[in-house]
Amino acid sequence: MGQLSESQLATVRALLSAAPDGAVRDLEETLSAGSGGHATKRAIQQMVAAEALDRRARNAVFRPLIPLCAPARAKLGGVTFPAGALSGLWRGLKASGGANVALALAAADPHYFEAPPESIYDALCIEAVLGLRTRANDAYAAAAAKLDQEAGGADRFAAYLDLVPVARAALDRMHEWLGRLNDERIVAARLAFNDAVAVAEDGGPRLLEILYAHLEEPWAILRLVSAVMQRPDDRYVANSELAVFGERLLEDIDAQLKRVSVFNADQGCPGGLLAGTAVRIASLEIQEFDESLDLSRDGPWGSRLTRQKKSLVLAVEGRLKSVEPEVAA
């Protein structure tokens, strides 16, 4: 391997900076598997290791907002922001300097065994939101300009960033709230919601939007809605600021039903798997409504779900009848 020039090394740095997190992690693992080698290889290893460490620090600081800035993971129409938004804020923080940035970077080193308190990460987020709003340096100004172009405005993103301290604490307890709810857990979930409202009058729905983005099963958001609203009926929640979550799920049930209804045996095994997955997801979404809310047959969501249940049964029966000869064979 020949010696790379400074301009070539700069190109490698630029490519690393633009690469997604997963690619940087894979490259770090691949290069760390070997030892020694040519000076150029060692230089690239060092660049990759530095980039990976930098991203671990950034992701620790902004952990609650990471899924919102990964459009590929957008679920059921959830809120998303440009993938580079957090990188821009991180550059702004580093440009401003400060002991907390150094602590975050030190804690990102895999050989560093003492993680800093999360209050340091929260303090960095508070600093970042102030920098974003005031365009405190060139990096913040660039991040704000990008957000203004692509995501409905830097102010909208800043409103989510304001909630990071509340969201970080809520994420640490969310697994409890998604399990069997008891009085203590319901109170804790409602207190987190109230803490978000204390940050901003409309902070409650934004907090749930952040939590929603972290869910592997998005329909579980209804359990959190049920907890903070004390198991509401469908009329109440359908006319509330949290109605958007139920509406998204109802629309997705319709989309899953369409996938089942258009299936035919000519699509083979891949088509059958897609249809089966659609049946499973629609069933789980419907079940979540039944278990989380008090539904009435003539309510705005209860009546729609009744129709969807019937449509799901008819669609499944129709598809099974259409493949009876193949099943018999």
PyMOL commands that set and color helices and strands:
alter all, ss='L'
color gray80, all
select helices_A, chain A and resi 6-18+21-32+39-61+63-65+67-69+71-73+85-96+99-108+118-134+138-150+154-161+164-177+183-199+203-213+218-228+234-238+243-261+265-292+302-322+324-328
alter helices_A, ss='H'
color red, helices_A
deselect
rebuild
show_as cartoon
